Amino acid sequence: MTERQLKTKCIRWLKNIARPASNIIWWYCPADKFTSGIPDIIICSRGKFLWIELKRPNGKITKIQEWTHMEMNRAGAFGGVCRSLEDFK
């Protein structure tokens, strides 16, 4: 499965759980392919900031992604690398 296919599945799952009336979760998928290091999905739920980096099973994190993740965590966010829809859930 490609990263794009995984992202599509994750977004579809988010759309099913994040109904506008719930006001429990907000999420955003940056589409800027020219800004390196930004995670694939950013989520805020109940005051918690979560970042998700999507990778193929053998995909590697770049140095700029590693630095961005570290800086986001330092600022109080948390997140991780997901390699499947099951990881994402």
C-alpha positions in Angstrom: 0.0 0.0 0.0 1.3 3.4 -0.9 1.3 6.4 1.6 -1.4 8.1 -0.5 -3.6 5.0 -0.2 -3.0 4.8 3.5 -3.8 8.5 3.9 -7.1 8.1 2.0 -8.1 5.2 4.3 -7.2 7.2 7.4 -9.1 10.3 6.2 -12.2 8.2 5.4 -12.0 6.7 8.9 -11.7 10.1 10.5 -14.7 11.4 8.5 -16.8 8.6 9.8 -15.9 9.3 13.5 -15.6 13.1 13.4 -19.1 14.2 12.7 -19.4 18.0 12.9 -22.1 17.7 15.6 -19.7 15.9 17.9 -17.3 18.8 18.4 -14.9 16.3 19.9 -12.3 16.1 17.2 -10.8 18.5 14.7 -8.3 17.3 12.1 -6.4 18.7 9.2 -4.4 17.2 6.4 -1.7 19.5 5.1 -1.6 19.3 1.3 1.5 21.4 0.8 4.1 19.2 -0.9 6.6 22.0 -0.8 6.9 22.3 3.0 9.1 19.5 4.2 8.7 17.8 7.6 5.0 18.6 8.3 3.1 15.5 9.4 0.5 14.0 7.2 -2.4 14.4 9.6 -2.8 16.8 12.5 -5.5 16.2 15.1 -6.9 18.1 18.1 -9.2 16.3 20.4 -10.3 17.4 23.9 -7.4 19.8 24.1 -4.7 17.4 23.0 -2.7 18.0 19.9 -1.7 14.9 17.9 0.4 14.5 14.8 0.5 11.5 12.6 3.2 10.6 10.1 2.1 8.0 7.5 4.7 5.7 6.0 4.7 2.6 3.9 5.7 -0.6 5.9 9.4 0.0 5.1 9.3 3.8 4.7 11.8 5.9 6.6 11.4 9.2 8.4 13.6 12.0 6.9 15.8 14.1 9.1 13.5 17.2 8.8 10.5 15.0 9.7 12.4 13.7 12.8 13.3 17.3 13.8 9.7 18.5 13.3 8.3 15.7 15.3 10.8 16.4 18.1 9.9 20.1 18.1 6.2 19.4 18.2 6.6 17.0 21.1 8.7 19.5 22.9 5.8 22.0 22.5 3.4 19.5 24.2 2.1 17.6 21.3 2.4 13.9 20.8 2.2 11.6 17.9 3.7 8.8 16.0 4.4 7.0 12.7 1.6 4.9 11.4 2.2 2.2 8.8 -1.4 0.8 8.5 -5.0 1.8 9.2 -4.8 -0.4 12.4 -1.8 1.7 13.6 -3.8 4.9 12.9 -6.9 3.7 14.8 
